[in-house]
Amino acid sequence: MADNVQGTESHLRSVIKGISWRVLGTIDTMILSYLWTGSIKTATLIGSSEAMTKIFLFWAHERVWHRIRWGRITPPTSSP
């Protein structure tokens, strides 16, 4: 059974999650770009540019969803 982790997510945690996700996504983009173009230089340029924009977009997306209460489950409070 997984632990139910509750709490506020820091901005730094959101940034680190964004970076780690983008590293994986950028590798995928670079591989696909190379397969389509046959050029390592073009694949690197495409992968680098998309990584920079998508890190920011992921961070912004996370921060917006952090403010939305829909779908959150609040643990019941125990009585003393």
C-alpha positions in Angstrom: 0.0 0.0 0.0 1.5 3.4 -1.0 1.9 6.2 1.5 -0.6 9.0 1.0 1.8 12.0 0.9 0.0 15.2 1.6 1.4 18.8 1.9 2.4 21.7 -0.1 4.9 21.3 -3.0 7.7 23.8 -3.0 8.6 25.8 -6.1 12.1 24.1 -6.1 10.5 20.7 -6.1 8.4 21.7 -9.1 11.5 23.0 -10.9 13.4 19.8 -10.2 10.5 17.6 -11.4 10.3 19.7 -14.5 14.0 19.4 -15.3 14.0 15.6 -14.7 11.0 15.1 -16.9 12.4 17.4 -19.6 15.7 15.5 -19.7 13.8 12.3 -20.6 11.5 14.2 -23.0 14.5 15.9 -24.7 16.3 12.6 -25.2 13.2 11.3 -26.9 12.9 14.5 -29.1 16.5 14.3 -30.1 16.3 10.7 -31.1 13.2 11.3 -33.1 14.6 14.4 -34.7 17.8 12.5 -35.6 15.8 9.7 -37.2 13.7 12.2 -39.2 16.5 14.5 -40.3 19.6 12.3 -40.2 21.5 15.3 -38.7 22.9 15.3 -35.2 23.3 19.1 -35.3 19.6 19.6 -36.2 18.5 17.1 -33.6 20.5 18.8 -30.9 19.2 22.3 -31.8 15.6 21.0 -31.8 16.1 19.1 -28.5 17.8 22.0 -26.8 15.2 24.6 -27.8 12.2 22.5 -26.8 13.8 21.7 -23.5 14.1 25.3 -22.5 10.5 26.2 -23.3 9.0 23.1 -21.9 10.7 23.3 -18.5 9.1 26.7 -18.0 5.7 25.4 -19.3 5.8 22.4 -16.9 6.6 24.6 -13.9 3.8 27.0 -14.8 1.4 24.1 -15.3 2.3 22.6 -11.9 1.9 25.9 -10.1 -1.6 26.5 -11.7 -2.7 23.0 -10.7 -1.3 23.5 -7.2 -3.9 26.2 -6.7 -6.9 24.1 -8.0 -8.7 22.2 -5.3 -10.7 20.0 -7.6 -9.9 16.3 -7.2 -7.9 16.6 -4.0 -8.7 14.3 -1.1 -8.4 15.8 2.3 -7.6 13.3 5.0 -10.1 13.1 7.8 -9.2 14.8 11.0 -9.0 12.7 14.1 -10.9 13.7 17.3 -8.9 13.9 20.5 
